Amino acid sequence: MTRWYEGPLAAFDTETTGVDVEQDRIVSAALIVQECAGGRVRSTRWLVNPGIPVPPGATEVHGLTDEHLQRNGRWPAPVVEEIARALGEQLVAGRPVVVMNAPFDLTLLDRELRRHRASTLARYLDNRPLTVLDPRVLDKHLDRYRKGRRTLTDLCAHYGIELEAAHDAAADALASLELVRAVGRRFAARLERLTPAELHTLQAVWHAAQARGLQAWFARQGTPEAVDPHWPLRPEMPAAA
């Protein structure tokens, strides 16, 4: 029997105007699909004119300027619907979806759907959850005492995954997918008997525990920042968003 981390996977990633899921916007996104480890990768990309200025700091990260997005990007409303429907297709096909730091990308997509389609990600998925694999949550649980940061770049370096053109949505999605395969292989003794659906449920528990630990660390440092324990999607946005 093919182990889940060697079998069909999809991966999703976005680039945005910033890091606030309630206020910032998608400027590019990518969904990739691979039916088996080492197999051909199918990629769908979207470029979005967000309708708001792109801060210089965001452009420094992903290289997408206002001028480029206004000239080449599409209006958000049809794009976010296409993305949601494409994710729904993965659910129907039974493919787990790899999303690095899932609460960011999936929550931001949900907010864009509310903003531009007066709908939610859950409605586009017929109120059935995606099966999500988050390499950040998996690595942090399975190798919890390792020191150092756990950004996508850091994790790729740790697991020997090649990451070309970091902060390009398609490149990041592919790297995230390969990263999950690498995590699965390294921790096969602990993961291979679990199904992706079981892992999805466990990751929600693991992420909540990780959030509590980070919140406690912030409290010791005197930092007022709040850490949301919800995974893979944060609760409904405040009315002011």
C-alpha positions as CSV (number, residue, x, y, z in Angstrom):
1,M,0.0,0.0,0.0
2,T,1.3,3.5,-0.9
3,R,2.0,5.6,2.1
4,W,0.1,8.8,2.2
5,Y,3.2,11.0,1.9
6,E,4.2,9.2,-1.3
7,G,0.7,9.5,-2.8
8,P,-1.5,12.2,-4.3
9,L,-1.1,15.6,-2.7
10,A,-2.1,19.2,-3.6
11,A,-0.6,22.4,-2.2
12,F,-1.8,25.9,-1.9
13,D,0.0,29.2,-1.3
14,T,-0.7,33.0,-1.5
15,E,1.3,36.2,-1.7
16,T,-0.4,39.2,-0.1
17,T,-0.3,42.9,0.7
18,G,0.7,42.1,4.3
19,V,0.2,39.8,7.3
20,D,-3.2,40.9,8.6
21,V,-5.7,38.3,7.6
22,E,-8.6,40.6,8.3
23,Q,-7.4,43.6,6.3
24,D,-4.8,42.5,3.8
25,R,-5.4,41.1,0.3
26,I,-4.2,38.4,-2.0
27,V,-2.0,39.5,-4.9
28,S,-1.1,36.1,-6.2
29,A,-1.9,32.5,-5.5
30,A,-1.0,29.0,-6.7
31,L,-2.4,25.5,-6.5
32,I,-0.3,22.6,-7.5
33,V,-1.2,18.9,-7.7
34,Q,1.1,15.9,-7.8
35,E,-0.3,12.4,-8.0
36,C,2.7,10.6,-6.6
37,A,6.1,11.5,-5.2
38,G,8.4,12.5,-8.1
39,G,5.5,12.7,-10.5
40,R,4.6,15.5,-12.9
41,V,3.3,18.7,-11.2
42,R,0.2,20.4,-12.4
43,S,0.2,24.1,-11.5
44,T,-2.6,26.8,-11.6
45,R,-1.6,30.3,-10.9
46,W,-3.6,33.5,-10.2
47,L,-2.4,37.1,-10.3
48,V,-4.7,39.6,-8.6
49,N,-5.1,43.4,-8.7
50,P,-6.1,43.7,-5.1
51,G,-7.8,47.1,-5.4
52,I,-5.7,48.7,-2.7
53,P,-2.0,49.9,-2.8
54,V,0.6,47.3,-2.2
55,P,2.9,48.5,0.6
56,P,6.6,48.8,-0.4
57,G,7.5,46.2,2.3
58,A,5.3,43.6,0.7
59,T,6.7,44.3,-2.7
60,E,10.2,43.8,-1.3
61,V,9.1,40.3,-0.2
62,H,7.4,39.0,-3.4
63,G,8.4,41.5,-6.0
64,L,4.9,42.4,-7.2
65,T,4.4,46.1,-7.7
66,D,1.2,48.2,-8.0
67,E,2.0,48.9,-11.6
68,H,2.5,45.3,-12.5
69,L,-0.7,44.1,-10.7
70,Q,-2.8,46.9,-12.2
71,R,-1.6,46.0,-15.7
72,N,-1.6,42.2,-15.4
73,G,-3.7,41.3,-12.4
74,R,-7.4,40.3,-12.5
75,W,-10.1,41.7,-10.3
76,P,-10.4,39.8,-7.1
77,A,-14.0,38.6,-7.2
78,P,-13.7,36.0,-9.9
79,V,-10.2,35.0,-8.8
80,V,-11.1,34.1,-5.2
81,E,-14.1,32.2,-6.5
82,E,-11.9,30.2,-8.9
83,I,-9.5,29.5,-6.0
84,A,-12.2,28.3,-3.7
85,R,-13.7,26.0,-6.4
86,A,-10.3,24.6,-7.2
87,L,-9.8,23.8,-3.5
88,G,-13.2,22.2,-3.5
89,E,-12.1,20.0,-6.4
90,Q,-9.3,18.6,-4.2
91,L,-11.8,17.8,-1.5
92,V,-13.9,15.9,-4.0
93,A,-10.9,14.1,-5.4
94,G,-9.8,13.1,-1.9
95,R,-6.4,14.8,-2.1
96,P,-4.9,16.3,1.1
97,V,-4.0,19.9,0.6
98,V,-0.6,21.1,1.9
99,V,-0.7,24.6,3.3
100,M,2.3,26.1,5.1
101,N,0.9,28.1,8.1
102,A,-2.6,27.2,7.0
103,P,-4.5,29.6,9.3
104,F,-2.9,32.5,7.4
105,D,-3.6,31.5,3.8
106,L,-7.0,29.8,4.4
107,T,-8.3,32.5,6.6
108,L,-7.2,35.3,4.3
109,L,-8.9,33.5,1.4
110,D,-12.1,33.2,3.5
111,R,-12.0,36.9,4.2
112,E,-11.6,37.7,0.5
113,L,-14.6,35.5,-0.3
114,R,-16.6,37.4,2.3
115,R,-15.4,40.7,1.0
116,H,-15.9,40.1,-2.8
117,R,-18.4,37.2,-3.0
118,A,-20.5,37.7,0.2
119,S,-19.7,34.1,0.9
120,T,-17.3,31.9,2.9
121,L,-14.8,29.2,2.1
122,A,-16.9,26.7,4.0
123,R,-19.9,27.4,1.6
124,Y,-17.7,26.8,-1.4
125,L,-16.6,23.5,0.2
126,D,-20.3,22.5,0.8
127,N,-19.5,22.9,4.6
128,R,-17.1,19.9,4.4
129,P,-13.6,20.5,5.6
130,L,-10.5,20.2,3.5
131,T,-8.0,17.6,4.7
132,V,-5.0,19.9,5.4
133,L,-1.4,19.1,6.1
134,D,0.6,21.9,7.5
135,P,4.4,21.3,7.5
136,R,4.9,23.9,10.2
137,V,2.6,22.3,12.7
138,L,3.8,18.8,11.8
139,D,7.5,19.7,12.2
140,K,6.9,21.6,15.4
141,H,5.1,18.7,17.0
142,L,7.4,15.9,15.8
143,D,10.6,17.7,16.5
144,R,9.4,20.1,19.2
145,Y,12.7,20.5,21.0
146,R,14.8,21.6,18.0
147,K,16.0,25.2,18.3
148,G,15.6,27.7,15.6
149,R,13.0,29.3,13.4
150,R,10.5,27.3,11.4
151,T,9.8,29.5,8.4
152,L,9.4,27.7,5.0
153,T,13.0,28.7,4.1
154,D,14.3,27.3,7.4
155,L,12.3,24.1,7.2
156,C,13.4,23.5,3.6
157,A,17.1,24.0,4.6
158,H,16.6,21.6,7.5
159,Y,15.0,18.8,5.4
160,G,17.1,19.3,2.3
161,I,14.3,20.6,0.1
162,E,15.3,22.9,-2.8
163,L,13.4,26.2,-2.7
164,E,13.8,28.3,-5.8
165,A,12.3,31.8,-6.1
166,A,11.1,32.0,-2.5
167,H,7.9,34.1,-2.1
168,D,6.7,33.1,-5.5
169,A,3.3,31.4,-4.7
170,A,3.9,28.4,-7.0
171,A,7.5,27.8,-5.8
172,D,6.4,28.1,-2.2
173,A,3.5,25.7,-2.7
174,L,5.8,23.1,-4.4
175,A,8.4,23.4,-1.7
176,S,5.7,23.0,1.0
177,L,4.4,19.8,-0.7
178,E,8.0,18.3,-0.9
179,L,8.5,19.3,2.7
180,V,5.5,17.4,3.8
181,R,6.7,14.3,1.9
182,A,10.1,14.7,3.6
183,V,8.5,15.1,7.1
184,G,6.5,12.0,6.4
185,R,9.6,9.9,5.4
186,R,11.7,11.1,8.4
187,F,8.9,10.4,10.9
188,A,7.4,7.4,9.1
189,A,7.3,5.3,12.3
190,R,5.0,7.8,13.9
191,L,3.0,8.9,10.8
192,E,2.6,6.1,8.4
193,R,-0.3,4.4,10.3
194,L,-2.2,7.6,10.5
195,T,-4.5,8.7,7.6
196,P,-4.4,12.3,6.4
197,A,-7.9,12.8,7.9
198,E,-6.6,11.6,11.2
199,L,-3.6,13.9,10.9
200,H,-5.9,16.8,10.1
201,T,-7.7,16.3,13.4
202,L,-4.5,15.9,15.4
203,Q,-2.9,19.0,13.9
204,A,-5.8,21.1,15.2
205,V,-5.0,19.8,18.7
206,W,-1.2,20.2,18.2
207,H,-1.6,23.7,16.9
208,A,-3.7,24.8,19.8
209,A,-1.1,23.4,22.2
210,Q,1.7,25.2,20.3
211,A,-0.3,28.4,20.4
212,R,-0.7,28.1,24.2
213,G,3.0,27.6,24.5
214,L,3.8,30.7,22.4
215,Q,1.2,32.7,24.3
216,A,2.9,31.8,27.6
217,W,6.3,32.8,26.2
218,F,4.9,36.1,25.1
219,A,3.5,36.7,28.5
220,R,6.8,36.0,30.1
221,Q,8.4,38.5,27.8
222,G,5.8,41.1,28.6
223,T,4.6,41.1,24.9
224,P,0.9,41.9,24.5
225,E,0.5,40.0,21.2
226,A,-2.3,37.5,21.1
227,V,-1.9,34.0,19.5
228,D,-4.9,32.5,17.9
229,P,-5.2,28.7,18.7
230,H,-7.6,27.9,15.8
231,W,-6.4,25.7,12.9
232,P,-6.7,25.5,9.9
233,L,-9.1,28.4,9.7
234,R,-9.6,31.2,12.2
235,P,-13.2,32.1,13.4
236,E,-15.5,34.5,11.6
237,M,-13.9,37.9,11.2
238,P,-15.0,40.9,13.4
239,A,-17.7,43.1,11.9
240,A,-15.2,45.9,11.4
241,A,-13.0,43.9,9.1
